[in-house]
């Protein structure tokens, strides 16, 4: 079993919760009670006395069952002494008991702010957050803080309990190393319960809890490579169960194999086989042991012995067939697989015959074998793991696709929608990437009227394929056909409407795009991703007020759902909207908000600073604009876009011109057709008075008649004017003026400047 498989098995059986969940822990305890504010060395003043009295009153009221008044008492205690942690903690626990989880969470956060050594509340808050959102980042931090508490006894049940939660938490986070640290502590608890003060009942609970018993501990230790600890755990299981053959013999055998104790590994594996279990992992281990002891020629004989008097004979036969395929003995393997089909009526034998066809690189045999497998009851997804075997040789993969497409034109060949669907998947493999052939096979599948679930998948993929190849009209037809399916489930309908909106927007059919996304929002009005798409389409349609409202709502929804990435992406889009409208104060505010927001991803931080820089510059604050770009440049000196933007800013101010040219050339070399970069190059060369070179760059920047930008055209006019080409300059400035006046948000300053240039040059003429 691979490490990834082992980790998935472990995660599937673990639920993050404390091992020793004492019912009394749900109630505030009087024993060892600290006086609110009692951490201070000075005697309590009147406010502290008032806080203590209110706190004790709350405890008493809670004992009597008067929970509403108890809450008020704890609130009163907190107000009297805001530095006291105990009333806040008690308040949080009571809120949690009453099911007011959101309020409980916030009070718990306040409690741990007040008491850095409060490991118990940190543990409870971590588990509360996990149950709410499943994101392990903050809970993991809280658990680590709990372990750093100076009041936590490292030889206590609490210490063991925290590690029990920590181990499962880091398994969920796929951090096997940290999980292993905690499971080693749990192993100590299993082996030496007296060290942690566990009584007989508590020790039994630790052993029988599926998440902390010897079996799971051993497998975690095996996963992280702590083989001595794994061996200890599995040997303990064998001892406890009087050496009764079971799965732990396999796990011990695997541990011994990895430590080169091959003799004992084989012994324990044979004990495992006495259970009549024949897991594929165990057969693979047997093959590995025979290979390591130079007995590979005997392994098939041993495997055949394991088929005798076994209810799992078909699985062993399949393994033998796979070994023969791997060794190139395809005829013998085919005989084995046919025997599995005939003797055991086992459809898996057909999967083996597909493997034989792949090994023999016979496209026609492969097509026939796949159809036979599907006719025998094998489901298409069961064949998907075989796709990489076909594309290991891209030439063979291409021949298979060609043969399948050719067979579609042969009326004598009976087609199967599940077969053409399977081969359509082949076109998506990394080594092939055949989008046109994928579309042909998907359309062929659709033409065969597949069952509904397969049809939904086909239409979803075909729409995406056509959209990716910019065939918007046909993509829209496919998505509309998908949406016409009766009783289409909500996830498929939402995805279809979302994609239809994207297709129509890219085709500039904005009314249809808005209609589609509004239909999706009617199903899930609070889904942030749909609101974002709505705002984006409205922005593309230049319906700016509506777009602003939709995007502001998206930010609120994303923040409430703790989706920092989407919130940041939406703020970036809002910043772009405000920049288009030249509302620089709003742009600056939204970009600054993105920098200050918690959890904004690093890549968005960089883009935010770039947008903020532009907003500062356009608003006239060149210094702050330059500072923002220089921050990014220090962090990413090789970033092409930043080299261009900062170089252009230097050029525009007439400073650091030689450095600016070097920076801009980095950008142009990376993207020689980028019009913005060519404009920057032309501008810095103009500032360096190298006008002939500048003219060449700016003519190229302006060479696309379908892309007209007033700034780039104006720069061309400035260079032409400097070269004495007055008529050409006049024409360029006039065109720049026309373009600016027709833009969505014309800049008054830009128009005045261009009118001035046109007017002045007109007088000169």
N, C-alpha and C positions, 0 to 999 in steps of 0.2 A: 504493500500500500504506500502510495506517495505521501509526502508531507502535506501536500494540499488536500488530498483525500482525507487524511487523518484529521487535519484541522477542521474540515467541514463536518466530519462525524462528531467530533467533540463539541463543536458549537451547537450542533443540532440537539444535543442532550442537556445543555446547560441553560439554566435560568438564573439570572443574577438576583440573588436574595441572600440574606444572612443565614448562616447555618444554625446559630443559636438565637432564634427570634423569640425571646422571652416576652410573654404577654405583659409583664409588669413594665417593660421598657416603654410601652405606649403611654404610661402615666408618669407625671412628674414625681420624683422621689424626694422625700424629706431627708433621708440619710445622706450625710456628707454635703448638705445644702450649703452653697456659698451665699453670703450676703450680697445683694446687688451692689455693684461698685466695690466689692470687698477686696479686689485686687490692689486697690490703692493703699498706701501705708498710713494715710491720715485717717482719723476717726470719722465716721459718717456724719454728715451734717443733717439738717432737718429734712432736706429733700431726699436724701438717701434713706432716712428713717421712714419717710412717707412711702417711698418706693417699696421698701421691705415689707411694710405693713400691708400694702395693697397686694403685693405678690403672695404673702401668706394667706390673705383673705381669698385670693383666687384659687389657691390650692385647696382650701377648705370647701369653697363653693363647688369646685369640681368633684370632690369626694362625695358631696351630697347629691350630685347629679344636676346641679343648677348651672348648666354650661353657659347659658347666655350671659349671666351675671359674672361668671368666672372670666369670660372673654373681656368684659368691661374692666374687671379688676386688673387683669394683666396689662391691658392698654394703659390704665391709670398708672400702674407701676413703671411702665416704660417711659411715659411722659414725665413722671416725677424725676427719674434718673435715666436719661438717655444713654448713659455709659454702661448700664447694667445689662448683662447678657441673659441672666436666668429668666426674667419675665418674658423676654422676647422668645427665648427657646420654648418656654411653657406655652406661650401664645401660639407658636407655630405648631406644636404637637397637638394642641386642642383643635386648631383649625383643620389639621389633617384628619383628625378623628371624626370631625363633622363633615368631611368630604369637600371642604373648601380648599381644593388643592392649590389653585393659583395663588391665593392669599398665603397659604401655608408655605409655599415655596419662597415667596418674597420675604416673609418673616424669618424663615430659616437662613436665608442669605444674610439678613441683618444680624442674626445671632452669631454666625461664624465670623462676621466682620468684627464684632465686639470681643470675641474670645478666640484667639488664634490657636489655642490648644484644645478646642472643643471638637474632638474626633467623632463623638457619637452623632452630633447633628450633621456633620459633614457626610458621614456614612449614609444617614437617612435621606439627606438632600440628594446625594448622588443617585440613590436608588429611585427617588421620586422623579428625577430628571430622566433617567433611563426609561422608566415606565411611560413617561409622557411623550418623549421624542425619539428615543433610541439612539441618539447621537452620543457616542462615548467620550467626546473630547472634554467637556466640562466635568462630567462625573469622574473621569480618570484623574483630572487635576485635583478634585476634592478628595479622592481616596489617597492620593500621594500626600496631600496636606495633612490628612488624618494620621498617616503613618509618621509624620514628622512631629506630632504633638509631644510635648515634653511630659505630659501627664499620662501618656499611654504606656502601660507596662508591657514590655516585650515578652513576658512570660505569663500572659493572661489570655483568657477566652476572647476578650475584645480584640487583641492583636491577631489571634487566629481567625476570628470572624472577619476582620477587615481584609486579611489576605485571601480568605475564601471568596469574598466578593471581588477583590482585585484580580485574582487569577481568572475568574470567569469573564470579567470585564475586558481584560486584555486579550483573551481568546476571541471575544466578539470583535475586538479591534484588529485582529490578526497580528498581534504583537506577541509572538510565541516566546520571545526571550523574557519579557517582563512577566508573562503568564507563568513561565517556568520558575521564576524567582519565588512567586507566591505559592505555587504548588509544591515547592520544596519545603516551605514552612508547613503546609498542610500535611505533607508526608511525615514531618517531625511530630505533628500532633497525632497522627495515626500510630506512629511507632512509640512515642513517649508521651502519652496523654497527661501523665502527672506533671510534666514540665509546664503545661498551660493550665493546670488546675481543673482538668476535665474529670467529672465523675463517670461511673460506669455507663449511665444512661446517655450522657453527652458524647462519650467516646463511641458508643454504639450508633448514635445518630450521625456522627461524622463518617463512620464506616459505611453506613447504609444509605446515606444521601448519595444519589446518583452522581451529583456534581463534585463530591469531595471524597468518594470512596477510593479504595486502592486501584480499581480498574481505570478510572479516569485519570487519577494521579499518575499511574504508570504510563498511560498513553501520552499524557502531556510531557512527561520526562523523556519518553522515546522521541517525541516530536522535536524537542529542543536539544536533543543529543546528550542528555544526562543519563547515560546508559546504566551506570551503577545504581542510580536512584530508581530507574525504571525496573531494573532487575529486582531490587528490594521489594518494590510494590507488587510485582507479579508473583514473586516467590511467596510473599505474604498471603496472597489470594490462594495459591496452591496449598499452602499450609493450613489456612483456615478451612478450606473445603476438602481436606484429607486427600489431596492429590486426585480428586475426581476429574476425569477428562473434561475440559471445557475450553472456551475461547481464550482464556488467559494463558493456556499452554502455547497457543499460536503466538500471542503477543510476546511471551517470554522467548520463544524460538526466534522471533524476528529480532529481538534485542540481542540475543546471543549471536545470531548471524552477523549483526552489525559490529560486534566486538570480536569477530573471528573465532568464536567458540563454536566451531561448526559441528563437532560431535554432539554436544549437548543440544544445539539448535535442532539437529535432525531427530534426536531422541524426543524432545518436547513436541516437535511437529507431528511425529508419529502418534504421540499420545493424543494430540488434538484430533487426528484422523479417526481415532477410536470413537469419537462422538458421532460418526457418520456424516459430519459436515465436510464439505468440499468447496470452500470459498475460492474464488479465482485468485485472491491474494495468497492463500495458502499454497495453491498449486504453483503459483509463480515463485514463491519462496522455496518450494521443493526443487524446482528447476534451477534456481540460483545456487542452492546448496550442492546439488549434483555437479553443476558447472564449476563451482569453486573447488570441489574435490576431484575434478578431472574424471567425472563419470557421466558426462553428457550422453554418451552412447547408451547408457542404461536407464535414462530417465523415462523414456516412453514405456519400457517394460514395467517400471515401478508405477507409473500412472495407470497402466492397464490393470494392475493388481488392485488399485483403488476403485476400479469400476465394479469389481466383483461384490455381489451381495450388497450393493449400495443403491439407495434410492436417488442418489445424485450422479448416476453414471453418465447421463447425457452431458452434464456440465464438464465432467472430466474428459469425455470424448471430444467435446468442442475445444477444450484446451489442447488436447493432443493434435487435433487438426490444425489449430493455429500455429503450434510449434512446427509442424511439417511445412506449412505455408512459408513460415519465416526461414526455414532451412532450404527452401526451393523445391521441396518434394510435393508439387502441386497435385499430381495424379493421385498419390497416396492420400493426400489431404481431402481431395474431392470424394474419394471412396469413403473416408471417415464421415464426412458431412452427410453424404447420401444415406449412410447407415443410420446416422442420428435421426434423419427424417423418417426412414422406413421403419426402424425398430421402435423408436420412442415417439413417433408422430410429433417431433419437436420442430417448430418453425424456425428456431434459431439456426438449424442446419443450413437453411437457405442463406442466412447471413454469411456463413462460412463459404458457401459456393460463390457469393459475390466477391469475397476476398480472393478466392482462387482466380476468378476472372480478372481481377485487378492485377494479381501477381503475374498472370500470363499476358497482361496488356492486350487483351482482346476486346475491342469496343463492342462488337456485336454480341459476344458472349456476356459481357457486362450488362448490356441493356436487357437481354433476355433474363439474366439471373436476378436483376433488380425487380423485374415484373413478376417473376416467379415468387420472390420473397414477399412482395406486396400482396399477391394473390393468396399466399399461404397465411396471411394475417399479420405479418410484420408491419408495424406502423412506420410511416416515412421518417419520423424523427429518430427511430432506432438505427437507421442507416446513415444518419448524418456524420457520426464519428469516422466513417470510412472515407469521407470526402478528401481529407489531407493525403490519404494513401494514393488516391487517383492523381492529385495535383503535385505529388512529389516529383513527378516527371511532367512538366508543363506540356511537352509535346504530346504525351499520351492523353492528358486532360483535354487538350484542344481537339484531338481526334475523336474523343468520346462525344464532345459537344457537337462537332460536325456530323457525326453519325446519328445522333439523336435528332438533330434538325432535318437531316436528309430523310430520316424515317417518317417524319411528319408529312412528307410529300408522297409517300408510298401507300396507296389505298389498301394494299394487302396486309399492311402492318396494323394490328389492333393497338390502339393507344389507350393509355390509362392516365387520368389526370394526376394521380399521386406520383406516377413515374416521371412525367414531364416536370412536375413540381420539384421532385428530388434532383433531377438533372439541372433545373434552373438554379438550384443552390450552388451547383458546381461552378457556375459562371461568376459567382461572387468571391470565390476563394482568392486569397492574396496573390498567388502565383499566376492566376489567369486574368481576372478582372475583365470580363467581356460583357459590358452593359448592353450592347445592341443584341447580342445573342440571348442575354437574360430576358430582354423584352419579348423576343420571339417565343421563347419557351413559356413565359408567363402568359402571354396572349393565347398560346396553344392550350395551356391548362384551362384558362378561362373559357375558351371555346368548347371545351368538353363538359361544361356545366358541372363543376365539382360540387361536393357537398358544402354546406354553408360555411363552416369554419375554415375549410381550405380556401374557399372562394374569397372570404374576407382577407385572409393572409395574402392571396395572390393579387387582389385589387390594391391592397395597401402598398405592396412592394412595387407593383407595376406603375402605380401613380407616382411613387417616389422616384422610380427609374426614369420615367418620362420627364418629371420635373427637373431632375438632375441634369438631363440632357436638353433642358430649356424648350421642351415640346409642351408648352403650357396649355394649348387648346386640348390636346389629347389627354393630358394629365387631369385637367378639369373634368373631362367627360368620365374618366375612370372613377374619380372621387365622387362625382354625382351618382354614378351607377352604384357605388358602394353604399351611399347614403339612402338609396331606394330599397335596400334589403329590409324586408319586414322584420320587426322585433330585433333590430340591430342593438347589441348591448351598448351601454353608455360609453365605456372606454373606446370602443371602435368608432362610435359615432363622433365622439369628441375629437379623436385623432383625425378622422376624415374631414370634419369641419375645419379643424385647425389647418390641415394641409391644403384644403381647398382655398382657404383664405390666403395662404402664402402664395399659391399658384396664381390666383386671380390678381393679387397685389403685384407680383412680378410681371404679370401681363398688362399691368396698368389698368385693370378693370376694377377700380377702387370701390365702386358701389357694390359690386358683387362680392368683393373681398370683405367689406364691412358687414354685409348681410350674412355671410358665412360665419364670421367670428361672433356676431351677435347671437346667432342661433346656438353656438357653443356656449356662450355666456348665459343663455337662458337655461341651460342644463346645469352649469356650475358657475354661478355668478361671482363666487368668492375665490375662484382659482386664480392665483396671481399670474401664472404663465399666460392664461387666456386674456387677462386684462392688459398684460404687456403687449401681446400681439395686436390687440385692438388699438392701443396707443400708437404702436409702430405703423400700422396701416394708415391711420388717420394722419400721421406725420408725413408718410409718403404721398398721401393725397393732398397735402398742404392745407388740411383742415386743422389749423394750429390750435385754436382754442379748445376744440374737442380733444385733440391729442394731449394737450397739457393736462386737462381734467382726468383723462384715462390713465395717464402715466403717474400723476400724483396719487391716484387711488391705488395703483399697482405698488408704489413704494409702501404705502400704509399696509396693504395686504401682505407684502413680502416680509416686512418687519414683524408683523404679528405672527407669521408662520415661521419666523426665524430663518428665512432664506436670505442670508446676507449677500450671496452672489447675485441673486436676481434683483435685490434692492439696489445693489451697486450698479448693475447693468442698466437698470431703469433710470437711476440718477444720471448716468452718463448720457443716456438718450435725451433726457430732459435738458441737460447742459447743451447738447447739440441743438435741440429745438430753440432754446433761448439764444444761442449763438447765431442761428439762422435768422432769428428775428432781431438780432443786434440788441437784445435786452441783456446788456453785459452785467448789470448788478445782479439780476436773477441767476445768470449763468455762474457768476462767481459764488453766490450763496449756495447753489446746489452742488457745485464741485467741492467747496469747502466742507459741506455736510457729508459728502462721500468720504473725504479724508478723515473726518472725525468719527464716522460711524463704526461701530464695533463689528469686526469680522469681514470687512471689505477685502476681497482677495487681492493679492499682490499685483497681479497683472492689471487689475482694474485701477489700483492705486496709481500705477504709472500712467495709464491713459487719462486718469482724472487730473493728474498734475499737468499733463500736456494740454488738456482742455482748459484748465484753469489759467495756465500761462497765456494761451491765446486770448482768453477773455480779459485778462489784465492788460495785455498789449493793446487790444482793440479799444479798451476803455481809456487808454492813454497812460497806464501805469507800466511803462517799459521795464522799470527796475524790478518790480515784483514778478513780472512775466519772465524776465531773464533768470531770476533766482529759482523759480519753480523748475525751469528746464535744466538748470545747472545741477539741481538735486538729482534729477533723473539721470543726467549724463554721468555724474559721479558713480551712480549705482550700476549703470549699464552703458559704458563708453562705446560699446560696439553696436548699440541699437541704431539701425538705419534711420528710422523715422526721427529719433531724437537728434542725431547728427544733422539731419536736414533742418529741423525746426530751429535748433539753437544756432546753427550756422547762418540761417536766413535772418534770425533776429539780430545777430552780430552785424551782418551785412546791412540790414535796414538802418541800424544805428551808426554805421560807418566805423565800427570798432572791431579790433582783432580780425582784420580782413583776411590775412594770410591763413590764420587758423580756421576761419569760417570757410574758406575755399576748400581746405583739406577735408573738413567735416562734410561739406556738401558733396564733394566728389565721392566720398565713401557711399553716400546714398545713391548717387547716379550710377556708380559702378554696379551696385546691387540691383537696381531697377532702372535700366537705361531708357525705358520708354515712359517712365512716370513723369507726367506733365508738371506736377508740383515741384518735383526735384529739379527738373530742367529749368523751370522758372527761377528757383533758388540759385542755380548755377549761373544763369544769365545775369541775375541781379547782383551777385557778389562780383562777377567779372566787370559789370558796369561800374560798381563802386571802386574797383581797382583800375578803372579807366582803360580796360582792355575790351574796347567796344566791339571790335570785329568778332572776337570770340563770343562776346555776350550776345551779339545779334544771331549768330549761328544757333546757340542754345535756345534762344527765345523763339526763333522761327520754328524750330522743332517742337517746342512746347505748345505753339499755337497752330500746329499743322492739322489737327482734327477739326473739320468744319462743324461736326456735331457737338463738340465740346468747346463752349466759349465762356471764359472766366474774365471778368472785367479787370482784375488785378494783373493777370498775366498779359492781357492785351495792352494795358496801360504801360507795363514795363517795356514791352516791345516798342511802343511809341516813344518812350523816353530814350531808348538806345538809338532808335532811328533819328531822333532829333539831334542827339549828341554827334551822330555821324554826318549831320547836315542833310539828311533825307527828310526835308520839311514836309513835303506832300504826303509821303508814306506815314510820317509821324501823325500828321493831322488826321489821316484816314483811320489809323489805329486808335487814337484817342476818341474819335467820334464813335467808332464801333464799341469801345469800352464804355462810353457814356450810354449808348443805346442798350447795351447788355445790362448795365447796372440799373437803369431806369425800369427795365422790364422784369427785374428779379423780384422774388417773393417779398423781400424786405430791403428795399433800396436804402443805401447809406447816404444820408444828407451830406456828410463831409466829403464823401467820395464824389458825389455828383457835383458839388461846388468846385472841388479841385479839378475835375475833368472839364467842367464848363470853362473854368479859368484858363486851362491849357488850350482848349479849342479856341476860345475867344482871343487869347493873347497871340497865338500863332496866326489866327485869321487876320489880326491887325497887321502883323509883320508882313504877311503876304500882300 
